[in-house]
């Protein structure tokens, strides 16, 4: 009788829940669901377990995680998700300039200390290499979303949604979902809307400082 293959153990770490309504939390939850449900035949997925798994998947750059990296690498591999770089945080952090520079150095040091990095934006690959991260340590994987939660609406569902949100039912509509930040392209979005008054533009999202 063929022996069942031992599953690869992945322990996932994140403190993104401390800031509600932001993309890192959504990406983390989707990743957890993918490992625990969609890939459960090959992987044993856990969260925040004090152990030495085959893979530790880190989503946020907390100091406690940084300090644990040398111990985690005694037994397994550490993988970090790169959701942001110093330049993408420039207009997001409400910190004095000196503290921002210290945090940016810490951020890059955190990334360099991991065995492998996964980026959600291919632009990050060249930038990380410029920061001194070897290119062979970086893999681009777009954010995963569940087709049970994100799917096309039927015409009737679209009509009901437009009615519920007070939108013109007949105008072509463009929507963007994201935090209300310059780095998300909100100014470009507003400029395009200004140039195309015949189209209905909707931005779903608020400023982090408003939470």
Secondary structure as GFF3:
##gff-version 3
##sequence-region A 1 211
A	DSSP	beta_strand	8	13	.	.	.	ID=ss1
A	DSSP	three_ten_helix	16	18	.	.	.	ID=ss2
A	DSSP	alpha_helix	23	33	.	.	.	ID=ss3
A	DSSP	pi_helix	34	38	.	.	.	ID=ss4
A	DSSP	beta_strand	43	47	.	.	.	ID=ss5
A	DSSP	beta_strand	55	58	.	.	.	ID=ss6
A	DSSP	alpha_helix	63	72	.	.	.	ID=ss7
A	DSSP	beta_strand	77	82	.	.	.	ID=ss8
A	DSSP	alpha_helix	86	89	.	.	.	ID=ss9
A	DSSP	alpha_helix	97	113	.	.	.	ID=ss10
A	DSSP	beta_strand	116	119	.	.	.	ID=ss11
A	DSSP	alpha_helix	123	130	.	.	.	ID=ss12
A	DSSP	three_ten_helix	135	137	.	.	.	ID=ss13
A	DSSP	beta_strand	138	140	.	.	.	ID=ss14
A	DSSP	alpha_helix	155	164	.	.	.	ID=ss15
A	DSSP	beta_strand	173	177	.	.	.	ID=ss16
A	DSSP	three_ten_helix	182	184	.	.	.	ID=ss17
A	DSSP	alpha_helix	186	195	.	.	.	ID=ss18
A	DSSP	beta_strand	200	204	.	.	.	ID=ss19
A	DSSP	three_ten_helix	208	210	.	.	.	ID=ss20
###
